[in-house]
Amino acid sequence: MNSAIIQKVEQSSLRENVGQFEIGDSVDVHTKILEGNKERIQIFSGVVIARSGSGSREMFVVRRIVAGEGVERKFPLHSPRIDKIDVKRKSVVRRAKLYFLRERSGKAVRLKERRG
């Protein structure tokens, strides 16, 4: 009974046009940024290393390297701040979480591309 009520409440906040992406995919996350009274789109590019949660609480983590330093950002999947998610490249992975990429650097960070 309780979970049925929660599902009905969450249904209104779910987005229909969420991009289909998986762990290991290279994505561009287009985020809406407010600067004063102007709104602009900022793109965060990187590899999806984790997904967690379900329903309106689902989150995903994107990791990229900036000036030799690893940067991770966690996004709510159904946030109105996310404009769109573009999948640039699909990779072959055998794990649900790619936290092992945090210890790697250089060419060791590369993932094998999935064909087809």
C-alpha positions as a printed NumPy array, in Angstrom:
array([[  0.   ,   0.   ,   0.   ],
       [  2.698,   2.467,   1.005],
       [  4.885,   1.774,  -2.041],
       [  1.885,   2.155,  -4.367],
       [  1.275,   5.661,  -3.043],
       [  4.957,   6.56 ,  -3.435],
       [  4.947,   5.297,  -7.03 ],
       [  1.92 ,   7.439,  -7.924],
       [  3.552,  10.549,  -6.439],
       [  6.857,   9.845,  -8.228],
       [  5.099,   9.271, -11.57 ],
       [  4.487,  13.009, -11.98 ],
       [  8.2  ,  13.878, -11.636],
       [  9.548,  11.248, -14.068],
       [ 10.74 ,  12.397, -17.482],
       [  9.798,  10.494, -20.632],
       [ 12.669,  11.633, -22.897],
       [ 15.552,  10.209, -20.83 ],
       [ 18.366,   9.025, -23.101],
       [ 19.183,   5.313, -23.204],
       [ 22.716,   4.847, -21.892],
       [ 24.579,   2.227, -19.897],
       [ 27.621,   1.911, -17.664],
       [ 30.829,   2.533, -19.645],
       [ 29.222,   4.768, -22.267],
       [ 30.859,   8.1  , -23.097],
       [ 28.161,  10.749, -22.796],
       [ 27.624,  14.503, -23.085],
       [ 25.302,  15.764, -20.338],
       [ 23.702,  19.093, -21.307],
       [ 22.966,  20.929, -18.035],
       [ 21.008,  24.162, -17.661],
       [ 22.994,  26.772, -15.692],
       [ 21.496,  29.982, -14.262],
       [ 23.79 ,  33.028, -14.335],
       [ 21.985,  36.042, -12.963],
       [ 18.797,  36.246, -14.999],
       [ 20.219,  34.363, -18.004],
       [ 20.059,  30.634, -18.554],
       [ 22.62 ,  28.765, -20.632],
       [ 23.532,  25.163, -21.43 ],
       [ 26.815,  23.705, -20.14 ],
       [ 28.092,  20.361, -21.438],
       [ 29.813,  17.859, -19.142],
       [ 31.487,  15.072, -21.15 ],
       [ 32.781,  11.845, -19.672],
       [ 32.301,   8.146, -18.987],
       [ 29.351,   6.848, -16.978],
       [ 30.94 ,   4.889, -14.12 ],
       [ 27.863,   4.196, -11.963],
       [ 24.074,   4.239, -11.824],
       [ 22.109,   3.94 ,  -8.608],
       [ 18.604,   4.31 ,  -7.22 ],
       [ 15.279,   3.822,  -8.933],
       [ 12.279,   5.887,  -9.935],
       [ 12.651,   9.631,  -9.467],
       [ 15.689,   9.08 ,  -7.196],
       [ 17.84 ,   7.464,  -9.888],
       [ 21.336,   8.968, -10.168],
       [ 24.339,   8.453, -12.428],
       [ 28.002,   9.391, -12.061],
       [ 30.072,  10.771, -14.959],
       [ 33.879,  10.886, -14.757],
       [ 36.321,  12.798, -16.929],
       [ 39.935,  13.945, -16.803],
       [ 40.587,  17.714, -16.719],
       [ 44.209,  18.952, -16.748],
       [ 45.454,  15.582, -15.519],
       [ 43.009,  15.518, -12.593],
       [ 39.968,  13.236, -12.395],
       [ 36.619,  15.017, -12.   ],
       [ 33.394,  13.196, -11.158],
       [ 29.914,  14.625, -11.125],
       [ 26.735,  12.962,  -9.924],
       [ 23.507,  13.818, -11.77 ],
       [ 19.879,  13.016, -10.92 ],
       [ 18.506,  11.26 , -14.004],
       [ 15.05 ,  12.876, -13.932],
       [ 16.189,  16.4  , -13.002],
       [ 14.598,  19.321, -14.862],
       [ 18.105,  20.897, -14.94 ],
       [ 19.303,  18.223, -17.388],
       [ 18.395,  19.246, -20.925],
       [ 19.535,  16.089, -22.723],
       [ 22.045,  13.254, -22.609],
       [ 23.939,  12.41 , -25.813],
       [ 25.688,   9.037, -26.088],
       [ 28.962,   9.52 , -27.983],
       [ 30.494,   6.054, -27.654],
       [ 29.455,   2.68 , -26.229],
       [ 32.023,   0.503, -24.456],
       [ 32.348,  -3.137, -23.456],
       [ 32.242,  -3.477, -19.658],
       [ 31.754,  -6.448, -17.359],
       [ 30.92 ,  -4.636, -14.137],
       [ 28.042,  -2.582, -12.766],
       [ 30.354,   0.028, -11.196],
       [ 33.602,   1.204, -12.812],
       [ 35.236,   2.618,  -9.679],
       [ 38.508,   0.889, -10.622],
       [ 39.039,   3.645, -13.231],
       [ 39.801,   6.058, -10.371],
       [ 43.193,   4.436,  -9.73 ],
       [ 44.155,   4.294, -13.4  ],
       [ 45.734,   6.979, -15.533],
       [ 46.759,   7.493, -19.139],
       [ 46.002,   4.732, -21.626],
       [ 44.857,   2.358, -18.867],
       [ 41.643,   4.401, -18.532],
       [ 40.517,   3.58 , -22.072],
       [ 37.632,   1.135, -22.519],
       [ 37.122,  -1.164, -25.506],
       [ 34.478,   0.1  , -27.929],
       [ 31.319,  -1.966, -28.452],
       [ 30.57 ,  -2.626, -32.125],
       [ 27.106,  -2.927, -33.634]])
